[in-house]
Amino acid sequence: TEYGRVEIELSEVKEKGSITEEENFEEQKSITITFVSPCVLLNQDGFSEPSLSCLERYLGNIWGNNSFKIENASMKRTTVENYLSIWRMKRPLKTALQAGSTIKICFNEDLPYEEIKKGLIRLEEQGIGERRGEGFGQVKINLATAEVYSEKEIKPYFKRPTGNPPKEVSNIFKSFLQTRLREELRFQAYQEADRFDSLPSSSLLGKLRLMLINSQDCQQFKVMLDELRNKAKEHLNNCRRKGGTLNSTLYEHIKNFNEKDAVESICRRNDSYERLAKIANFQVEQEKDFLLELWKMYFETLLKQLRKKEQSSRKEAHVND
């Protein structure tokens, strides 16, 4: 067998100095800030929220509010989770801005050039956001300057061994695939939570989560859902997905969600998952216990995030009043 084959290419190591100290920004009308590591941002309630409004608030702490304008932004979300040795357990999962996200900023004409450059140097040296000591929130200034980028195609060399892999190897592949599917579906739940508006009350969402915990399977949960009072069902039907048509209400989403279809959809979008499933002989329809685990994890995450979102919006409305 030849598992673990690698190719190594040695090249010259070039140190790139800080563009902020070398470049003159005085004549430039705008600059770009590119995140080279995930950036954790917290909203005013202390929850992780990788949004443009939160990023503006952090940048406002550097240059002052209303001293700049974000003209354009290309941002993606990701999740971060690491192990804290002193706790001997994982940190809570956080959503963050993905590395590679880029924003374009224009400064007000009355903002002194020295203040602009001082802030940019601080950004590049210290980063932005939370947990910077762990490497999060690192940025580069004017890293993305080309109008068009193209990806270099590299054809990988694969030489698969003949015959079936040993059972132990198949189990390792299967375990890895299951871990990745959990992460993908959990992230999908975070994205879905952001799409719903007109949220039910925090108490109703908490009741649904308690029903979920006490349910043996999805059918029992759906029966309990049907037994809710009409008023509660009305609130769930009023909670709609932005711009959605299929299963666009929270009630329909819970009733019609199919964890098997969700897993198959994830695998279809990622060829490596399909290949891994084939090597590990992973048959989705036969993994009943795993599918039940995914279903519970998905809706527990979704309901938890919806409840946080509802509480946050209620506090914000109370402050504005």
N, C-alpha and C positions, 0 to 999 in steps of 0.2 A: 504493500500500500504506500501511497505518496501523499497522504494528507499533510497540509501545512506548507506546501511549496510556496516560496516567496522569491521575488526578484529585488535586488538592491542596486541602486544607482548612486554613485558617489559624485558629488558636484561641489563647486566652490561655495563656501559660506560667505554671504555678503551681509554686512550690518547696515541697516537702513536707519539713518538718523531721524530725529524728530522734524517732520516737515513744518511744524508750527513755529519752531525757533528759526528755521532757515527761510521760510517764505514770507513775503510781504503781502499782507491781506488788505492793505490800505486802499488799493485800487480795485479790489474785487467787490462786486455787488452782492455776492452770496458765497457761502461755504457749505461743504457737505460734511456730515458726521456719520461715520460708519462704525457699527458695533462689531468688534472682532471677537467678542465672547458674549454669552447670554447676559441680558440685563434685567435684574429684578427690581421692579418698581412697586411701591405700595401706595394705595389710595389713602384718603384722609381717615378711613376707618381701620387702617392697618392691614387690609387684605391685599394680596398681590394682584396688580391690575396693569398689564402691559398695554396701556392705551396712550393715545396721543395727548390727551388732556393731562395725564399723570406726568408724562415726559416733559410737557411744557412747564409744569409746576417745578420739577427738579431743575430745569434749565433757568427758570426764573430766579431760583436761589443763587445762581451764579451771576447773571447779568441784570436781574431785576425784572419784574413783570412789565409787560407792554414795551419792552426795549428791543424786541425782536419778533419776527414772524416766521413760522414754519411754512415755507412755500410749497413744498412737496415732500412726500414720504413714501417709502417702500418698506413696509414692516410685516414681519411674520411672527407668529407666536410659537413657543415651544414650552416644554415642561422641564423643570430641574428638580432633581432629587438626589441627595447624597447621604453618606453615612457619617454620623458624628460619633467618634470613638469614645468620647467622654460619657455620652449617654448610652453607648452600646446599642444604638438603634438608628433608624433612618430619620432624617428630618422630614417634616410634612412636605408634600408635593406642592410646588409653586409654579405658577405660569409666569413666563418671562418673554422678553423680546428675543427673537432668535438672532444668533450671530449672522452678520451679513445685512441686517436691516440698516437702512440708510435714510437720513433726513437732510433736506436742503433748507438752510436758514438765511434769512435776510435781516440785517440789523438796522435799527433806526439811524438816521443820519446824525442825530444829536448825541449818539453814544460815542464817547471818545475811543479812538483807535487803540490806545494803550489798554483800556478796559476790555476791549474785545480780545486782544491778543493775550492778555493776562488770563482771561477766562478759558481760552482755547488751550493754553499751556496747562492750566489746572485740569482741564478735561482729559487731555492726553496722558498726563502724569498720574492722576488720581482716579480717573474713571468717573462713572456716574451711577447712581442707584444704590441699592443695598448690597451687603455682603461683598464689598469690593476687595476685602482682605482675602477672600477665597478665589479671586480671579474674575468675578462677575463684573459686568459694566465697563469693560475696557473698550476704548474707542480709538479711531484714527481719523485725522482731519484731512479732507480732500483726497481720500484714498480712491474713491470712485469718481473719476473725472472723464473717462472716455464716454462718448455718446453711444457707442454700440459695443457690446461684449459678446464674444463667442466662446463656446466651450470646446476645449481640445478633446478630440476623440482618441481614446486609448483603448485598443482592443486587448482585453485581458487574455492571458494564456491559461486555459483550463485543460487539465488532463485527468479525467475522472477514473479512478481505479475500477477495474472490472469486478463484477459480482456485487452482492449486497453488503452494506456495511455491517459490522458486528452489532449485536443488540444493544450493548452499552453505548456505542456511538449514536445509534438511532434514538436512544433515550435522551442523550445530551442534546441532540438536535431538536427533539420534540419539546424538551423543557425550555430551550432557548426560544423556540417559536411561540410557545404559550406565553412566555414572559413578554415578548414583543407584541403579541395580540392584546394582552392586558393593557399595556401602555397605549397602544393605538386606540383602543375602545375607550379608555379613561379620558384620553385627550379629546376624542370625539364628543364625549359627554360634556366636557368643558366648553367646546365650541357650540354645541346645541343650547346650552344654558344661556349663552350670550345672544342667541337669536330670538328668544322668547320675550314677549312684551305683555303688559297687563297681567302681572303675576298674581297668583292667589295669595292669600294671607300666609304669614309665617307659620301660624298654628296649623293651617290645613296642610301645608307642605311638610311640617313636622309629623302630622298624623299619617300622611302617606308613607313617610320614611319608616315610621314605627310599624305600619302594616307590612311594608316590604321585609323588614327584619323578621317579623313573626310568620311570614309566608313560607311554606315548604317548597313551593314552585311557582312559576309564573301564572299558571291557571288559577291557583288559589288566590293569588294577589288580584287577578282580574275579576274574580267573583266578588271579592271584598270591595273592589272599586265600583262594581255595579250596584252594590248594596249601600253606597253612600247616599245621603240625602240629595234631593234634587238641587237644593241651593249650592251644595258643594260641587256637584257635577257642572252646574252653570258656571261657577268660578273657573273650573278646569277648562271648560269649553271657551271661555272668554280669553284665556291665556293662549295667544296665537304666535306662531313663528313669523318673523318678519319676511314678507314677500313670499311666503310658502303657500302651497295649495294642497299637496299630498300630505296627509296626516299633519295638517298645519296647526291643530290645537293640541294642547298638552294632553288632554283626555284621549284624543285619537292616537297621539304618539305612543302613549303608554299601552293602549289596547292593541295596536298594530305592529309594535316593534318586534322584529324577529332577529334574535341573536345569531342564528345560523346564517341568515342572509348577510348580516353585518360582517361576520368573520369572512365569508366567501368574497364579499365586496372588497375588504381590506387586502385579501390575498391576490385578487385580480388586479388591484392597483399597484401591487409590488411583486414583480416577477421573482425576486429572491425568496419571498415567503412561499410562493407556489412550489419552487424547486425544493425548498427546505421541507415542505409538507410531503412532497413525493419521496424524498430520501428517507424521512422519518416514518413513512407510511402512516401519516396523520390523516385520518378520515373524520371530517367534522361531524357528520351525522352520528358517528359512533361515540363521540365524546360527550355523553349526556351530562355527566357531573361537571365537566369543564364549562359547557355551555350555560349550565345553571349558575355557576360561579360568575361567569362573564355578565349574565343578565342582571344578577343582583348588584354586582360592582358598578355596572353602567348606570342603573337607576338610582343607586345610593349616591353616586357622585353627582348625577344630574340634579336630584332633589336637594342635595346639600348646597350645591352652587346656586340654585334658584333661590333657596332660602337666604343665603348670604346676600344675593343681589337684591332681594326684596327688602331685607333689613337695611341695607345700605341706602337704597333709594328712599325709604321711609324716613331715615335719619336726615338725609339731605333735604327732603321736603320740609321736615320739621324745622331745620336750621333756617331755610329760606323764609318760612312763615314768621 
